[in-house]
Amino acid sequence: MVSQFLSEAKAFVVSSHDAIERSAPHIYISALPFADKKSLVYQDFIPHCTGLIQVDLFGIDYHAGGAVMTLTGHGGPVRSVAYSGNGRLLASGSDDGTVRIWDMKTGGEAQSPLHSGDGRILSVDFARNNLWVASGTESGTVCVWNVGLTRATPRRFDRHSKAVNSVAFSRDSCRLASASKDGSAFIWNPETGEQLVVLAGYTAAITGVNFSPDGETVGTVTSHLQIRLWNINTGQAVREIRGSTNNKVDISPDGDMVAGDYDTTVELYSCSTGTRITTLYCDSKAHSIQFSPDGRTLVAAHDRGVRLWTLQPNPESASWVDLGGHLGIIHYAAFSPDGLHVASAADDGTIRILSASSGESTVQRLPAHEEAVQSVAASRDGDIIASGSSDESVRIWNAHTGDAALPTLDGHTGDVFSVSVSPDGRFIASASADDTVRLWDVQSGAVIGEPMRGRTNYVRAVTFSNHGRWLASAADDKTVRIWDVATQQASAVGPFQCGGSARTVAFSPDDGLVAAGGDEGRIYLWRTASGEQAHEPLHANGNIVFSVAFSPDGMRIVSGGSDNAACIWDIAAGQCILVLQGHTRDVWSVTWSLDARVIATGSGDATLRLWDAMTGAPLATLHGHSQAIRSVAFTNDSRFIVSGSEDATIRKWDVRAACQLPPERRDDPVAALASATLKDGWLVGSSGELILWVPAEYRGCLQRAPCTLVIGRSRIVVSVGDSGLHAGLDWALCWRG
């Protein structure tokens, strides 16, 4: 029991070192609530505490299942990681231009970041002598660092003319291989910089390179689907394998198999014959592969996770588990020398150390979109949410629980850019990059009739009329079309012509007008009865118009565009009467509440903002999404707003609670928690005070007031319990002894 407690205590400290190192009180305020409730540390300490936040997990285990620690510090995507020979250190390379060295006992940085000034770091490798780290850079330079020195200065090898995609040390640390986008691969003496061997004969970019365990063979892979095995002593190719591999390459520890990854597969070949042994499948695009030190398992980093295959006793019947994911694409995964852990590197700027003996199979992920949510719409009764995604699917959700109301609605063959729910709640319309509009039955999920086609261009937007008999669609062919819902045929009125690609369309409340906006910065208005232009186009200063919405009285229009602002237009006067400024990126979506009081805007800056519809005064800024918000929609009663984001999640927000958030309430921890913004892993108050630290693996799925629902692969609900919240200057009251 004592040894188990000490082991779990070490894991607790390491997994929460960011919080503890920055602020000791957050051992209790932050780290303890996020600890595994089954651990002895949690069970021993939590009875002595009161006034802590309550954490409930859905679709994810504590610290993402097998996550031992999360390393944070890079300022951009992390492209590559590699362990030292003794496993005590880990090197990482990032788009921020740095190589960082991490202490695997503490999770902290072992020394200051290493800068070469050569742009993004695309690949790193650690020599088995535990002293040298090699990095391949965007500029084409290979750098070798001696991390045993206090002030490391790199040895620079400058023979490549384009980006170095891959670097690898031989097991005896005496040779270094580098592979470049320029089609060249070299073998170097890493200590002197002498070029030992040139691997010649390529005309395509070389994407991966690796040594065999005995150091006598090097494997390379190109973007032209070709693996070559080279004799190091002669520099001659000894085997060429033409398959479907074009990313990274690795050779098994016994030298019998070579592995390469391409698209969503990993292929294993015999080194001696070049014949394919088997194909292993991922759920998304694979980016790296590596055999375990004993050769019994293989790990792959792919867009959505880290997959581990057990190859023994027969690779052709390999079983697999998923070790978890990040908040972005995972670029690399590497085994520790003892094979017990896997380090993964991702777009979210973090590195996760995962237990190689555990998978997430015990925790069922929640139904969710796999890619960006491009559009959301709520039914008038508020019971369902419809969504369209870049994963080419339409989905229907229970708006109260977030559960999938129906299986995925499949049929589109391109991104689904827009969805709309009919006023009677019977149908969903969707518009797609496959150039079609489709109609779906809400009860059964069945597609109704044939796809509606205009010209062969992306259909960017679709919306039902308020009486439900028409559909309007906007497309890249510069047209807006009206469709009869009953017949699914184009109306005799139209199509209406825009000056550029049409990106958005909306009906007026009485269906007498249809408005559209697009690439050339104009908002057009036509009469639905006659097709005549109802007004001179409204000019948005040449900016792209991404979204338009009518006011409930039909007298005004709000538009969002590429100038980082939303504009309110008086239709009769043809003038912009208010500009809603505050976003720092494109305003992708705008909507008007049916009670006419509030306008909502969603932006590329990942915030949702609420504005007073009459005065334009800002009411609230809502944080939670980690990427651009592409769509926002009010429920019919104006009580809630739904948002869809490029982070593949949907959020539902309480409008009244959001508007009542006090901007300055440092004396009220509950209100401070609700209004805090997430910065560098901390929820911070308006004056920068630390309110709560959140583990990196939870930040993209965190649900806290005024957000009432997150629909994603996982959901972390953070709330204040009956005993309140002891934070700030009163934090010590959380300990009752």
C-alpha positions in Angstrom: 0.0 0.0 0.0 2.8 2.4 0.9 4.6 1.7 -2.4 1.4 2.2 -4.3 0.8 5.5 -2.6 4.3 6.7 -3.3 4.0 5.7 -6.9 0.7 7.5 -7.3 2.0 10.5 -5.4 4.9 10.8 -7.9 2.4 10.5 -10.8 0.2 13.2 -9.2 3.1 15.7 -8.8 4.5 15.0 -12.3 1.1 15.3 -14.0 0.4 18.6 -12.2 3.8 20.1 -12.1 2.8 23.1 -14.2 0.3 24.1 -11.5 2.4 23.3 -8.5 5.5 25.0 -9.9 3.6 28.2 -10.6 1.5 28.4 -7.5 1.7 26.1 -4.5 -1.9 26.6 -3.3 -3.1 25.0 -6.6 -1.9 21.7 -5.2 -5.3 21.8 -3.5 -7.3 24.3 -5.6 -6.5 22.7 -9.0 -4.4 19.6 -9.0 -6.4 17.6 -6.4 -9.8 18.0 -8.1 -8.4 16.8 -11.4 -6.6 13.8 -9.9 -7.9 10.3 -10.6 -10.7 9.7 -8.1 -9.5 6.0 -7.8 -6.0 7.0 -6.7 -4.9 6.8 -3.1 -3.7 10.4 -3.2 -7.2 11.6 -4.0 -9.0 9.3 -1.6 -6.6 10.3 1.3 -6.7 14.0 0.8 -10.1 14.9 -0.5 -12.0 14.2 2.8 -9.9 17.0 4.4 -10.9 19.5 1.8 -14.0 21.7 1.2 -14.9 24.4 -1.3 -13.1 22.8 -4.3 -14.4 22.7 -7.8 -16.3 19.6 -8.9 -14.9 17.8 -12.0 -17.0 15.3 -13.9 -15.6 13.5 -16.9 -17.5 12.1 -19.9 -15.9 10.2 -22.8 -12.4 10.5 -21.3 -10.5 8.9 -18.4 -8.5 10.8 -15.9 -5.6 12.5 -17.6 -6.7 11.0 -20.9 -6.4 7.4 -19.8 -2.7 6.5 -20.0 -1.3 10.0 -19.9 1.5 10.1 -17.4 2.4 13.8 -18.0 1.9 16.6 -20.4 4.8 18.8 -21.4 4.0 22.4 -22.3 6.3 25.3 -23.3 6.6 25.3 -27.1 5.0 28.2 -28.9 3.9 26.3 -31.9 3.1 22.8 -33.3 5.6 20.1 -32.1 6.8 18.1 -35.1 9.1 15.5 -33.6 10.3 13.9 -30.3 13.1 11.5 -29.4 14.3 9.9 -26.1 17.8 9.8 -24.9 19.4 6.4 -24.8 18.9 6.1 -21.0 15.4 7.5 -21.2 16.1 10.3 -18.8 15.7 13.1 -21.3 13.4 13.8 -24.2 14.1 16.1 -27.1 11.4 17.9 -29.1 11.4 20.1 -32.2 8.7 22.7 -33.0 7.5 25.2 -35.5 8.5 27.8 -32.9 12.1 27.2 -34.1 13.4 25.7 -30.9 14.6 22.3 -29.7 13.7 21.7 -26.1 15.2 19.1 -23.7 12.9 17.7 -21.1 13.6 15.9 -17.8 11.5 12.8 -17.7 11.5 12.6 -13.9 10.0 16.0 -13.3 8.4 17.0 -16.6 10.3 20.3 -16.6 12.9 21.6 -19.1 16.4 20.3 -18.4 18.0 23.4 -19.9 17.1 26.5 -21.9 15.6 26.1 -25.3 18.0 25.6 -28.1 17.8 28.1 -31.0 19.5 27.7 -34.3 17.8 30.5 -36.2 16.9 28.2 -39.1 13.2 28.3 -39.0 10.8 25.4 -38.1 12.3 22.3 -36.6 10.9 19.4 -38.6 12.8 16.4 -37.1 14.9 15.6 -34.0 16.8 12.6 -32.8 18.8 11.8 -29.7 22.1 9.9 -30.0 22.5 6.8 -27.7 25.4 8.5 -26.1 22.8 10.7 -24.3 24.8 13.8 -25.3 24.0 14.7 -28.9 20.7 15.9 -30.3 20.3 16.4 -34.1 17.7 18.6 -35.6 16.5 19.0 -39.2 15.3 22.4 -40.1 13.0 24.2 -42.6 16.0 26.1 -44.1 17.8 22.8 -44.9 20.4 23.0 -42.2 21.2 20.0 -40.0 22.3 20.9 -36.5 24.0 18.7 -33.8 23.8 19.9 -30.2 25.8 18.7 -27.3 23.2 18.9 -24.5 25.8 18.0 -21.9 27.2 21.6 -22.2 25.7 24.4 -20.2 25.7 26.7 -23.2 25.2 24.5 -26.3 26.2 25.8 -29.7 25.3 23.6 -32.6 27.6 22.1 -35.2 26.0 23.0 -38.5 25.9 20.9 -41.7 24.8 22.9 -44.7 24.6 20.7 -47.7 20.9 20.4 -48.2 19.2 23.1 -50.3 15.7 22.5 -49.0 13.9 21.5 -45.8 15.4 18.5 -43.9 12.4 16.2 -43.2 14.1 13.6 -41.2 17.3 13.0 -39.1 18.5 9.8 -37.4 21.5 8.6 -35.5 23.0 5.1 -35.8 22.9 3.0 -32.6 26.6 3.4 -32.0 26.2 7.3 -32.3 29.0 7.3 -34.9 26.8 8.2 -37.9 24.0 10.6 -38.6 21.6 10.3 -41.5 19.6 13.2 -43.0 16.9 13.3 -45.6 15.7 16.4 -47.5 12.9 17.8 -49.6 15.5 18.5 -52.2 15.8 14.7 -52.9 19.2 14.2 -51.2 20.1 12.0 -48.3 23.5 12.1 -46.6 25.4 10.2 -44.0 27.5 12.3 -41.7 30.1 12.0 -39.0 28.2 13.8 -36.3 31.3 14.8 -34.4 33.3 16.3 -37.2 30.6 17.1 -39.8 32.4 15.1 -42.4 30.1 13.8 -45.2 30.6 10.0 -45.3 28.1 8.8 -47.8 25.8 10.3 -50.4 22.6 8.3 -51.1 22.1 9.2 -54.7 19.5 8.6 -57.3 16.4 10.4 -56.1 14.3 12.9 -58.0 11.6 13.2 -55.4 11.5 14.6 -51.9 12.8 12.2 -49.3 10.5 12.2 -46.3 12.0 9.7 -43.9 15.3 8.0 -43.0 16.3 5.5 -40.4 19.1 3.1 -39.6 18.8 -0.7 -39.1 19.7 -1.9 -35.6 23.2 -3.2 -36.7 23.9 0.2 -38.4 24.8 -1.5 -41.7 21.6 -0.5 -43.5 19.7 2.7 -43.9 16.1 2.9 -45.1 14.7 5.9 -46.9 11.3 6.7 -48.2 10.1 9.2 -50.8 7.0 11.1 -51.8 6.9 8.9 -54.9 5.8 5.8 -52.9 9.2 4.2 -52.7 11.3 2.6 -49.9 15.0 1.9 -50.5 17.4 0.0 -48.3 21.0 1.1 -48.6 24.3 -0.5 -47.7 26.1 2.1 -45.6 29.6 0.9 -46.5 29.1 1.1 -50.3 26.4 3.7 -50.5 24.5 1.4 -52.9 20.8 0.5 -52.8 20.4 -3.2 -51.9 16.6 -3.3 -52.2 13.8 -1.2 -53.6 10.2 -1.6 -52.4 7.5 0.1 -54.4 4.3 0.2 -52.4 2.0 2.9 -51.1 4.4 4.4 -48.6 5.5 8.0 -48.7 6.0 9.4 -45.2 8.3 7.9 -42.5 10.2 4.6 -42.3 11.5 2.3 -39.5 13.3 -1.0 -39.4 12.4 -3.6 -36.8 15.0 -4.4 -34.1 15.7 -7.8 -35.5 16.2 -6.4 -38.9 13.5 -8.6 -40.5 10.8 -6.0 -41.2 10.6 -2.5 -42.6 7.5 -0.3 -41.9 6.3 2.7 -43.8 3.1 4.8 -43.5 0.9 6.4 -46.1 -2.5 8.1 -45.8 -4.5 6.1 -43.3 -2.4 2.9 -43.4 0.9 1.4 -42.1 2.5 -1.2 -44.3 5.0 -3.9 -43.2 7.4 -5.4 -45.7 10.1 -8.1 -45.5 13.6 -6.6 -45.5 15.0 -9.7 -47.2 12.5 -10.1 -50.0 10.6 -6.8 -50.2 7.3 -8.5 -50.1 4.4 -7.0 -48.2 3.6 -8.8 -45.0 0.5 -6.9 -43.9 -1.3 -3.6 -43.9 -2.4 -1.9 -40.6 -5.1 0.7 -40.6 -5.6 4.0 -38.7 -8.7 6.0 -38.4 -7.1 9.1 -40.0 -3.9 10.1 -41.8 -0.8 8.6 -40.3 2.3 10.8 -39.9 5.0 8.6 -38.2 5.7 5.0 -37.2 8.1 3.3 -34.8 8.8 -0.2 -33.6 9.1 -0.8 -29.9 12.6 -1.6 -28.6 11.7 -5.3 -28.4 10.0 -5.3 -31.8 6.7 -6.7 -30.4 4.7 -3.6 -30.9 4.4 -0.7 -33.4 3.2 2.8 -32.7 1.8 5.3 -35.2 0.9 8.9 -34.8 -2.1 9.9 -36.8 -4.4 12.9 -37.1 -6.7 12.0 -34.3 -4.7 9.8 -31.9 -1.8 7.4 -31.2 -2.4 3.8 -32.2 -0.4 0.9 -30.8 -0.4 -2.5 -32.5 0.7 -5.8 -30.9 2.6 -7.6 -33.7 3.4 -10.8 -32.0 3.0 -13.7 -32.6 1.6 -12.8 -36.0 1.7 -9.3 -37.6 -1.1 -10.3 -40.0 -3.5 -10.7 -37.1 -2.2 -7.7 -35.1 -4.5 -6.3 -32.4 -4.5 -2.6 -31.5 -5.5 0.0 -28.9 -5.6 3.8 -29.0 -3.5 5.6 -26.4 -5.3 8.9 -26.7 -5.1 12.1 -28.6 -4.3 15.8 -28.4 -6.3 18.9 -29.3 -4.7 19.0 -32.8 -3.1 16.8 -35.4 -0.5 14.4 -33.9 2.7 14.5 -35.9 5.0 12.1 -34.1 5.1 9.3 -31.6 8.2 7.6 -30.1 8.8 4.8 -27.6 10.9 5.2 -24.5 14.0 2.9 -24.5 12.3 0.6 -22.0 9.2 0.4 -24.2 7.0 1.4 -21.2 6.0 4.8 -22.5 5.2 6.6 -25.7 5.8 10.3 -26.3 3.5 12.0 -28.7 3.9 15.5 -30.3 1.1 17.5 -31.8 -0.3 20.7 -33.4 -1.6 21.9 -30.0 2.0 22.7 -28.9 2.1 19.9 -26.3 3.9 16.6 -25.8 2.2 13.8 -23.9 3.9 10.9 -22.2 1.5 7.9 -22.4 1.7 4.5 -20.8 2.3 2.0 -23.5 0.4 -0.7 -21.5 -2.9 1.1 -21.4 -5.4 2.2 -24.0 -8.7 4.1 -24.0 -10.8 1.0 -24.7 -12.2 1.1 -21.2 -13.7 4.6 -21.8 -16.1 5.0 -24.7 -15.6 8.3 -26.6 -18.7 10.3 -27.1 -20.4 10.6 -30.6 -19.0 13.7 -32.3 -17.9 15.1 -35.6 -14.4 14.1 -36.6 -13.5 17.4 -38.3 -14.5 21.1 -38.3 -18.1 21.9 -37.5 -19.0 24.3 -40.3 -22.7 25.0 -39.5 -25.2 24.6 -36.6 -29.0 25.1 -36.5 -31.5 24.7 -33.7 -35.1 23.5 -34.1 -37.8 26.0 -33.1 -38.9 23.8 -30.2 -35.3 23.8 -29.0 -35.2 20.0 -28.7 -32.6 19.3 -31.5 -29.4 20.7 -32.9 -28.4 20.0 -36.5 -24.8 20.3 -37.6 -22.8 19.9 -40.8 -19.1 19.2 -40.9 -15.9 19.0 -43.0 -16.1 15.2 -42.3 -18.9 15.2 -45.0 -21.7 14.3 -42.5 -24.8 15.8 -41.1 -25.7 15.0 -37.6 -28.7 15.5 -35.3 -28.2 16.0 -31.5 -30.5 16.1 -28.5 -30.1 19.7 -27.5 -30.6 19.0 -23.8 -28.2 16.1 -23.3 -25.8 16.3 -26.3 -26.6 12.7 -27.2 -26.8 11.7 -30.9 -30.5 11.7 -31.7 -29.8 9.6 -34.8 -26.9 7.8 -36.5 -24.8 9.9 -38.8 -26.5 11.2 -41.9 -24.1 10.2 -44.7 -24.5 10.9 -48.3 -22.5 14.0 -49.1 -19.1 13.6 -50.7 -17.7 16.9 -49.7 -17.6 19.3 -46.8 -21.0 20.2 -45.5 -20.9 24.0 -45.3 -24.4 24.7 -44.1 -27.5 23.2 -42.4 -31.0 24.5 -41.7 -34.0 23.0 -39.8 -37.4 23.6 -41.2 -39.9 25.7 -39.1 -42.0 22.6 -38.4 -39.0 20.6 -37.4 -39.6 17.8 -39.9 -36.7 18.4 -42.3 -33.1 19.3 -42.4 -31.5 20.9 -45.4 -27.8 20.7 -46.1 -25.4 22.4 -48.6 -22.1 20.9 -49.6 -18.8 21.2 -51.5 -20.2 18.3 -53.6 -22.3 20.9 -55.4 -25.6 19.7 -54.0 -28.4 20.6 -51.5 -29.9 17.6 -49.8 -33.1 17.2 -47.7 -33.3 14.8 -44.7 -36.1 13.5 -42.6 -35.6 14.4 -39.0 -37.4 11.4 -37.5 -35.7 8.7 -39.6 -32.5 10.4 -40.9 -33.4 9.2 -44.4 -32.5 11.4 -47.4 -35.6 12.7 -49.2 -35.6 12.6 -52.9 -32.7 13.3 -55.2 -30.0 15.9 -54.5 -30.8 19.4 -55.6 -28.2 20.6 -58.1 -27.6 24.0 -59.8 -24.3 24.6 -61.5 -21.3 22.6 -60.6 -19.8 24.7 -57.9 -19.6 24.5 -54.1 -22.9 25.3 -52.4 -21.9 27.5 -49.4 -25.2 28.2 -47.7 -28.8 27.0 -47.4 -31.8 28.2 -45.4 -35.5 27.5 -45.1 -38.0 30.2 -45.6 -40.0 31.1 -42.5 -43.2 29.5 -43.9 -41.2 26.4 -44.7 -42.2 26.0 -48.3 -39.0 27.3 -49.9 -35.3 26.7 -49.6 -32.7 29.3 -50.6 -29.1 28.3 -51.5 -26.0 30.3 -52.2 -23.1 29.0 -54.3 -19.7 29.7 -55.7 -21.2 30.0 -59.2 -22.3 33.5 -58.1 -26.0 32.5 -57.9 -28.7 32.3 -55.3 -31.5 29.8 -56.0 -34.9 29.3 -54.6 -36.2 25.7 -54.3 -39.7 24.3 -53.8 -39.4 22.0 -50.8 -42.4 19.8 -51.9 -41.1 19.2 -55.4 -37.3 19.8 -54.7 -37.3 21.7 -58.0 -35.9 25.2 -58.6 -38.4 28.0 -58.5 -39.4 29.8 -61.6 -38.1 32.9 -59.9 -34.4 33.3 -60.2 -31.6 32.3 -60.1 -30.4 35.6 -58.7 -27.0 36.8 -59.8 -24.2 38.1 -57.4 -21.0 39.8 -58.5 -18.9 37.1 -56.9 -19.1 33.8 -55.1 -22.3 33.8 -52.9 -21.4 32.7 -49.3 -24.5 33.4 -47.3 -28.3 33.7 -47.8 -31.2 34.7 -45.5 -35.0 35.2 -45.8 -36.7 38.2 -44.3 -39.2 37.4 -41.5 -42.2 37.8 -43.9 -40.3 35.9 -46.7 -40.8 38.8 -48.9 -37.1 39.4 -49.4 -34.0 37.2 -49.7 -30.6 38.7 -48.9 -27.2 37.3 -50.0 -23.6 38.3 -49.6 -20.3 37.1 -50.8 -16.7 37.6 -52.0 -17.0 41.0 -53.6 -18.2 42.7 -50.4 -21.8 43.4 -51.4 -25.2 42.5 -49.8 -27.9 41.9 -52.4 -31.7 42.1 -51.8 -34.3 40.6 -54.1 -38.1 40.3 -53.9 -39.0 36.6 -53.7 -42.3 37.1 -55.5 -40.9 38.7 -58.7 -37.1 38.2 -58.5 -36.6 41.9 -58.9 -33.8 43.6 -57.0 -35.4 45.3 -54.0 -32.6 47.7 -53.3 -29.3 48.8 -54.5 -26.6 46.5 -53.1 -25.2 47.4 -49.7 -21.4 48.0 -49.9 -19.2 46.4 -47.2 -16.1 48.2 -48.3 -14.9 45.4 -50.5 -14.6 42.9 -47.6 -15.9 39.4 -48.0 -19.4 39.0 -46.5 -19.5 35.6 -44.7 -22.9 35.9 -43.0 -26.1 37.9 -43.0 -29.2 37.9 -40.8 -32.4 39.9 -40.7 -33.7 41.7 -37.6 -37.0 40.2 -36.4 -38.9 43.3 -37.7 -37.3 42.9 -41.1 -36.0 46.5 -41.1 -32.4 45.9 -40.6 -29.6 43.4 -41.5 -26.5 42.4 -39.6 -23.5 41.1 -41.6 -20.2 39.6 -40.7 -17.1 39.8 -42.8 -13.4 39.7 -43.4 -12.8 43.1 -41.7 -13.0 41.5 -38.2 -16.3 43.4 -37.6 -20.1 43.0 -37.9 -22.2 45.8 -39.4 -25.9 46.7 -38.8 -27.6 48.1 -41.9 -30.8 50.1 -42.2 -32.3 48.5 -45.3 -34.5 51.5 -46.3 -31.7 54.0 -46.1 -29.1 51.6 -47.5 -26.6 52.6 -44.9 -24.5 51.0 -42.2 -25.8 52.5 -38.9 -23.6 50.5 -36.4 -20.3 48.7 -36.5 -19.7 46.0 -33.9 -16.0 46.0 -33.2 -14.0 43.8 -30.9 -13.1 40.6 -32.7 -9.5 40.2 -33.9 -10.2 37.8 -36.8 -12.8 37.3 -39.5 -16.4 37.3 -38.3 -17.7 34.0 -39.8 -21.3 34.0 -38.5 -23.9 36.4 -37.3 -27.4 35.9 -35.9 -30.2 37.9 -34.4 -32.3 36.7 -31.4 -36.0 36.4 -32.1 -36.8 38.8 -29.2 -34.8 41.4 -31.1 -32.6 42.2 -28.1 -29.3 40.5 -28.8 -26.9 39.9 -31.8 -24.4 37.1 -31.6 -21.2 36.9 -33.7 -18.7 34.0 -34.1 -15.2 34.7 -35.2 -11.9 33.2 -36.3 -10.5 34.5 -33.0 -12.4 31.6 -31.3 -14.7 33.9 -29.3 -18.4 34.3 -29.4 -19.6 37.8 -28.7 -23.0 39.1 -27.7 -24.1 42.6 -28.5 -27.0 44.9 -27.6 -29.0 44.9 -30.9 -30.2 48.5 -30.5 -27.1 50.3 -29.3 -24.3 47.9 -30.4 -22.9 47.8 -26.9 -20.9 44.6 -26.1 -22.8 42.4 -23.6 -20.5 39.4 -23.2 -17.4 37.6 -24.7 -17.6 33.9 -24.4 -14.5 31.7 -24.4 -14.4 28.0 -24.7 -13.7 27.0 -28.3 -10.0 26.5 -29.1 -10.4 27.3 -32.9 -12.4 29.5 -35.2 -16.2 29.6 -34.6 -17.8 29.0 -38.0 -21.5 29.2 -37.1 -23.8 30.5 -34.4 -27.6 30.1 -34.0 -30.1 31.2 -31.3 -32.8 28.9 -30.1 -36.3 30.1 -30.8 -36.9 31.3 -27.3 -33.7 33.4 -27.4 -32.6 31.8 -24.1 -29.7 29.8 -25.6 -27.2 30.2 -28.4 -25.4 27.3 -30.2 -21.9 27.6 -31.7 -20.0 25.3 -34.0 -16.2 25.4 -34.4 -13.2 24.2 -36.4 -12.2 22.4 -33.1 -14.9 19.8 -34.1 -17.1 20.7 -31.1 -20.5 22.3 -30.6 -21.3 24.4 -27.6 -24.6 25.6 -26.1 -24.6 28.8 -24.0 -27.0 30.3 -21.6 -27.6 33.9 -23.0 -29.0 35.4 -19.8 -26.2 34.0 -17.6 -23.6 35.2 -20.1 -25.0 38.7 -20.1 -25.2 38.9 -16.3 -21.5 37.9 -15.9 -19.9 40.8 -13.9 -16.7 42.1 -15.5 -15.0 42.8 -12.1 -15.8 40.5 -9.2 -12.6 39.4 -7.7 -14.4 39.0 -4.4 -16.7 36.3 -5.9 -14.8 33.2 -6.9 -17.9 31.6 -8.4 -18.5 34.6 -10.8 -14.7 34.8 -11.4 -14.6 31.2 -12.5 -17.5 31.7 -15.0 -16.0 34.9 -16.5 -12.3 33.7 -16.5 -10.4 33.3 -19.8 -8.1 30.4 -20.5 -4.4 31.5 -21.0 -1.4 29.2 -21.0 -3.5 26.5 -19.3 -4.8 28.8 -16.5 -8.3 30.2 -16.1 -7.4 33.8 -15.2 -9.5 36.7 -13.9 -9.9 40.1 -15.4 -6.8 41.4 -13.5 -4.7 38.3 -14.3 -5.3 36.5 -11.1 -4.9 32.7 -11.2 -8.3 31.0 -10.6 -7.8 27.5 -11.8 -5.2 25.4 -13.6 -6.6 22.9 -16.2 -4.6 19.9 -17.4 -3.6 20.2 -21.1 -5.6 17.2 -22.2 -8.8 18.7 -20.8 -8.6 22.3 -22.2 -10.4 21.7 -25.5 -13.4 20.0 -23.9 -13.9 22.1 -20.8 -17.5 22.9 -19.9 -18.2 25.7 -17.4 -20.9 28.3 -16.9 -22.3 30.0 -18.9 -21.7 27.1 -21.3 -24.3 24.5 -20.5 -23.3 21.7 -23.0 -20.3 20.6 -25.0 -20.9 18.1 -27.9 -17.5 16.6 -28.7 -15.5 13.4 -28.3 -15.2 14.1 -24.6 -16.5 16.6 -22.1 -15.1 17.9 -18.8 -17.7 19.6 -16.7 -16.3 22.0 -14.1 -18.8 23.4 -11.6 -19.0 24.8 -8.1 -20.5 22.5 -5.5 -22.8 23.1 -2.5 -19.8 24.1 -0.3 -19.0 27.0 -2.7 -15.5 27.7 -3.9 -12.5 28.7 -1.8 -10.0 30.5 -4.1 -8.1 33.7 -4.3 -7.0 35.1 -0.9 -9.3 32.7 0.9 -7.8 29.6 -0.7 -6.5 28.2 2.7 -10.1 27.8 3.9 -10.3 24.7 1.5 -8.3 22.7 4.1 -10.4 21.6 7.1 -7.9 19.1 8.5 
